Each structure stands twice: as C-alpha cells, then as structure tokens.
Amino acid sequence: GENVEQHPSTLSVQEGDSAVIKCTYSDSASNYFPWYKQELGKRPQLIIDIRSNVGEKKDQRIAVTLNKTAKHFSLHITETQPEDSAVYFCAASMAGGKLIFGQGTELSVKP
Amino acid sequence: DAGVTQSPTHLIKTRGQQVTLRCSPKSGHDTVSWYQQALGQGPQFIFQYYEEEERQRGNFPDRFSGHQFPNYSSELNVNALLLGDSALYLCASSPGAGGASYEQYFGPGTRLTVT
C-alpha cells in the first residue's frame, strides 16, 4: 500500500550547521510533496512543498529536492538556529488528495 | 483573515460514548480533510470532504463519519469510542479539490481523551 518512510527519527546538530532529512515514497502516482514543522503542542505548519515537475525548490534557509526516479525527496536546512528545533514531517499526495505522512524527525539545534 | 479553526480544544469522553468535532476552513478554502495524530506519530488520514461529499477515505472503521456543510465547515463524528481513539484530531483545509493549488493548512486540533 501507500507508504512514506522518513529518516532519521532524531537529529541533533550544532547551531549554524546544516540538517538533512530524507523521505522515500512508494506510490509512483504521487505528485505533491510538502514538509511540515510541528512544535510541541502546536499544529503542523507547512514550511515548503514541491511538485513532481520540479527537481528543487528553495526558500531562504530551507530547500527541498526531489528524485522522481528513485522516489526520494529531502529537506535541507542551512545555518540552523535554535528556533528550528521541532518535529518535521514529510508527506506525499496525489493531486491535492490525502496526505501520507512519514514518521517524523525530531530535530534538536544546540546553541 | 482567520486560519483554520477547530472546536473544542480538549475533550474527555468515556468508552462507548459518541463525540462530534468541528472545523471551520480558512477563508477561500472549500476542501476539508481530517487526520488523527497519535502521540509521537505522524498524522493519519481519515477522510476528505469536497462539495459536501466524502471524496476520499483512509483506513478507518465506519465508526468514524463526517459531514460538510454548505459554508464548507465540517464535522467529524466518532461513535462507540475506544481507548485507542485517544489522539489529536486535526482538520486541514485546502483551496479546492481539482484546483491548481494542493496546499493543506492545519487547524490547532482537538485533543480527545477516552477513559
């Protein structure tokens, strides 16, 4: 069935370093890949997304890359700051339908 | 411009009872999706409503049902509550099924505890 695998489950970096989170999806029909940031006790917040007709997208310190052939996509955060600490979820969907989420990555940025 | 809102914030119910959760989508959005998020896990898709019809459904039993009203707001109903139904229930709205935009924006959620 449809599945999204996300790694690592936890990630600890020093402030200023880069962080990379990777996801793999199973449904080749998926064409939309959002990333959400969820702070403790708060709602998931959409931080960046990418469609299958694009290989890379950047927004300031955040970038997402997509390899459709390998069914992999990744989140890259550069110059990490303590406020980047949160749980990050990747997801995949087809044409605005149901989102299939990964298991989440708990990112800790140490000052 | 109000974002997605949900009510109530918290709810405590007893096994076997029924519960109704409510969601108002972001202004301009006509599609509402519901997700269940257990502690420490990613959200799991329950169903999606568009034009007052259930458009897609996840792997949840018939105890989970929903409704969408003409103003695009939505309700999630859960009957015969089980302890395992304890979770954060999230509503997400999006600009339009079949439209050009796929982004789903989440509400703050309803924390349901079943005792």
Contacts between the chains, C-beta under 8 A, distances in Angstrom:
chain1	res1	chain2	res2	distance
A	6	B	42	7.9
A	32	B	102	4.5
A	34	B	102	7.8
A	34	B	103	7.0
A	34	B	104	7.4
A	36	B	106	7.7
A	42	B	108	7.3
A	43	B	90	6.9
A	43	B	106	4.4
A	43	B	107	6.2
A	43	B	108	5.0
A	43	B	109	6.0
A	44	B	43	6.9
A	44	B	90	7.1
A	44	B	106	4.8
A	45	B	106	7.5
A	46	B	103	6.0
A	46	B	104	7.4
A	46	B	105	6.3
A	46	B	106	7.9
A	49	B	102	7.4
A	49	B	103	6.5
A	51	B	102	7.6
A	89	B	42	5.2
A	89	B	43	7.5
A	91	B	42	7.8
A	93	B	102	6.8
A	95	B	98	7.5
A	95	B	102	7.0
A	96	B	31	7.2
A	96	B	94	5.9
A	96	B	96	7.6
A	96	B	97	5.7
A	96	B	98	7.3
A	96	B	99	7.1
A	96	B	101	7.5
A	96	B	102	4.1
A	96	B	104	7.8
A	97	B	48	6.6
A	97	B	55	7.5
A	97	B	56	5.4
A	97	B	97	7.6
A	98	B	33	6.8
A	98	B	45	4.0
A	98	B	48	6.1
A	98	B	56	5.2
A	98	B	58	6.3
A	99	B	33	7.4
A	99	B	35	7.6
A	99	B	43	7.3
A	99	B	45	6.3
A	99	B	92	7.7
A	99	B	104	6.2
A	100	B	45	7.0
A	101	B	42	3.3
A	101	B	43	5.3
A	101	B	44	7.5
A	102	B	42	5.8
A	103	B	41	6.7
A	103	B	42	5.6
A	104	B	40	7.7
A	104	B	41	7.1
A	104	B	42	5.3
